[in-house]
Amino acid sequence: MQNLTPRQLKAFEFIKSHTERVGYAPTLRELCDFMGYKAVGSAQDVIASLRKKGFITTPMKQAARSLTLSDKGKAFYGVKLAAPGDMGDSFLVPCLGKVPAGVPIEAIEDHSGYIRVSSSLLPRSVTQENLFALQAKGLSMLHAGILDGDWLVIQQQQDAPHGTIVVAQVGENATVKRLCLDGRRGWYLKPENPDFNEIYADEEPFAVLGRVVALQRTLLELN
């Protein structure tokens, strides 16, 4: 590619392919892993060189997933990047961090980009409004098909029917579990793994934050 060194070209190709594949740019740490760098500063240097040569822009410098191909960079490949909210067969859902599928720990509400979701994955009653994505951590929902690292698409709401999978706040923490109703003890959060315990509202009050409406899994690619 014109004016790019082999190292810069490798980084540019990764940013471009990552953005096309999932709808948002890689983080500096992801770029480090791909390039084989041990220090984030090395990734910052190659980004700075690409920015200086006009192939990428960083609207929010050093912010996660803020890299964007410039008009010059797009021109080499004819790349068309989707903007948040674009509809059609798919659209972008904002990522707000991680939620444990295990023992509740603090959920990190950190806007770190978007995932691209096919509209065919969602129930017809679900619209794009009030959707967000969280990444599952742990294996308490293993038997419901939720694995560590899966992206959960969640519709923000304060209640949900018995038997649905929800993200709930327990004290200052959050977790993903199945919401169930017991005739004697009332509402509780049920894991889908016998190695974990139920959370009963009469012992640990909780509040529903949203209902899980879709799941998206990213398979690791071999380089």
N, C-alpha and C positions, 0 to 999 in steps of 0.2 A: 504493500500500500504506500502511496506517495507520502514522503516525508516522515514515515514512521520507522523506528528501529524494530528489530525482531522482538525485543522485549515489550515495546509499546504496542506492537501489533497483536501480540499474544493477549495482553491485557484488554485491548480494545475489542478483540473478537469475543472474549469471555463476557464482557459487559453487554455486548450486543446480543449474544446468544442467550444469556440469562434473562435479559429483558424480554426478548421475543418469546421465550419458553413459558415464563411464569407471570409476565406483565409488570415486573418491577426490577430495579437494578440490584446487583449484589451489594452486600456490605463490604467495608474495608477488610474485615476479618475473612469473609468468604473469598475475596480477591487474594488475600495473603495465602490462604490454603491452596488455591488453584495455582498460583505462581510459585509456590514453594518458599515463600518468605517467612522468616521467623519474627520479624518486627513489623508492626503496623506502619511504621515510618517509611518502610520500603514501598508499601502500597500507596501511601500518600505521595511519595516522590513520582511514581509512574503516573498517578492520576494528575498530578500537577503538570507533568510534561504533556499529557494528552490535552489538558485544558489549555495550556499555553499554545499548542499547535492548532487549537480550534476544533478538536474532534469531539469533545464532550464539554458539558457545562455542569456546574454544581450549584443549583439555586440556593441550597442551604449547605454551606461548606461544613464538611465533617459530619453532617447528619446522616443517620442510617438510611440507605437506599435512596439518596437524593441525587445520584448520578443520572444524567440525561444526555443522550446523544445530541450533539449540535446539528444544525442544518447541514453543515459540511460533513459530519460523520454519517448522517442518514443518507446523504446523497450517494455515497459509495455503495450502499446496499439496497437502496430503495426501502429502507425500514420505515414502517408506520407504527408508532407507539400509541397504545390506547390511553386515554385519559380517564381518571377516576369517574365512574358513573356511566361510561359508555355502555350502551345496550346493544342488543342484537342476539346472537347465539350465546354470548357470554358477557360478563361485566366484572368489574373489580370491586372487591370487598376489603375494607381497611383491616389491617392486622393490629390488634391491641395488646399482644403479648402472649403469655403462656398461662395455662390453667392446669392444675394437677389432676390427673386421673388416678389418684391415690390418696394418701393422707393429706388433708388440706394444708397448703402453705400459701404464703402471700402471692397473689396474682400480680404480675407486673403489667400495669397499663401503660404501655410504651408504643406509641404509634410508629411502626417500623416498616411501613410499606403496604402493599396490597397483594392479595392472591386473586387469580383469575378463576371465576366460577362459571361453569356452564349452566345456563338457565334450565336445562333439562334435568339437572340434579335436584332442583328445588320443587317442593309440592306446589300445585297450582295456586293455592291460597296464599303463598308467600310472595311478597314483593321485595324489591331491593331496599326500600326504606327500612331503617333501623336494623340493618344487618351488620355484623362485625365478625371477625375471625379470631380465634384463639388457638394456640398450639397445645395439644394434650401432652402431659408429662406423666409417666407412670403407667401401671398396668391394671388398675382396679376395675377398668371397664373392658378388659380383654375379651370376655365372653359376649360382649355386645358388639365386638368387631372394632373397637377403638384401641389403636396401638400407640405406643409412645412415639411422639413426633407427628402424629396425624394433625391436620388442620381441621378444626371444627367451625362450621358456619353457623352462627347463632342469631336468632331473631330476638331482639331485646323485648322482654315482657316481664311482668311481675308475678304472673301465675301460669300454670300449665296443668293439663289433665293428668290424672293418675296414669302411671306407666310410661310417661315420656321422659326422655333424657334431657337434663337441664344443667345449666351452670348456676350454682348457688353460692351465696356468701354465708360463711359460717364464722361469726365474729368478724375479725379483720381479714379473714382468709377466704379463698374461693376454691371450689372443686367442681368436677363434673361427675354426676351420678344420675341414677334413675329416680324420679320422684314417685313415691308410692304412698298409699293411704292405708293405714291399719285401723280396723274397726274399734280397737281398744285404745291404742296409744296415739292415733292420729297420723299426721304426715311424717315421713322419714325419707332419707336419701339412701338408696340401695346400691351398693357396688355390684358389678357383674364379675366378681372374682372372689372365691371363698376365703382367700387370704386376707381380705379386708372386712371391716366391720360396718354395719349400718350406722347412720347418724340420725337419731330421733330428735324431733323438734322440741319434745318435752324435756330433753336433757341438754341439748345444744341448739338453741334457736337459730334458724337460718332463713334467708330470704332468697327467692328465685330472682336471678338476674336476666335470664334468657333461656330460650328453648333451642336445643340443637336441631337444626333442620337439614344439615348436609354434612358430609365428611369428604375431605380431599386428602389423598395420600401421594407423596412424592417419592418415587423410587430412585435410589442412588444410581448414578451413571458411572460406568467404569471409563476412566480416561485412558 
